[in-house]
């Protein structure tokens, strides 16, 4: 018997009848389905290919594609919500006039995104995503699905963080690093709104959390993990966006903005809508209190990597970090 976890990205997880039909078309037989529209665990018999199953599911659900869900082969003993991480969907819609789209494309500009966190160590921001397939209406969406990772990569400006070990983790859990290569196990932690990484070994690592954006799980911060020390990281629902050229890729440590950028606060709403128009100077906020534009060369560290004392009481920050405050879904 096998088990799959289907998690919502851009679309809710399909119903049981649709999942069963896709499984049959893939050569398997469903024996049990647990969960809801955010995440479902599917137990089945037979031998199937996860890729084939995903393709059959897309065939059966109109308007779906490879970004609609995240489908993973999981151990039979794991509960359906063990990998859902809350599953809330957030999105920023960017309106871009056709002329601006064409100009950006002709000059090889990409849209870069960063995600804010609170951490009790000296962390650095990392490029969360790079997106070049923008259009007149570009939607950036992400879910509260996280991973905790370790890496041997050094935290240097312009360097790339490549995770060597990464594990699905929910808020309130801790990755205990027990292997000298950065491997370990995810266990219950003591930070309800955050994810911990605890070193139990003598080696030094880089660590952090990753989060699902545009259907893929990407690294969003990097912290040093000293031998036998613990790092606690709480994600905040704030994103920073900018258009830029160059060879910067996802996972790159970037300390300063390379162009005008915009910080968007989603701690009180799951959706925001903004405009990027070169004829109007770029980012247009319309005076919204939840959006702030910053000039090129802005130091990104204080914007994206806060210390607990800097954000006490902020929505989306774990209680263990600041004494008060709650995770965004608890408010």
Protein Blocks (a to p, Z undefined) as FASTA:
>chain_A
ZZdddddfkbccddfklmmmmmmmnopacfbdcddfkbccdddedjddfklmmmmmmmmm
ghiafklpccddddfklcfklmnnnopacdddddddfklmmmmmmnopacddddddddfb
dcddddfbdcfkbcfbdcddddddddddddfbdcdehiacddfbdcdddehiacddfbfn
opacddddfbfkbccdddfbfbdcdddddddeehiacdfbdcdddehiacdddddddddd
dddedjddehiacfbdfbdcddddfklbcbdcddddfknopaaeklpakbccddehiafk
lmmmccfklmgoiahiafklnopacdfklZZ
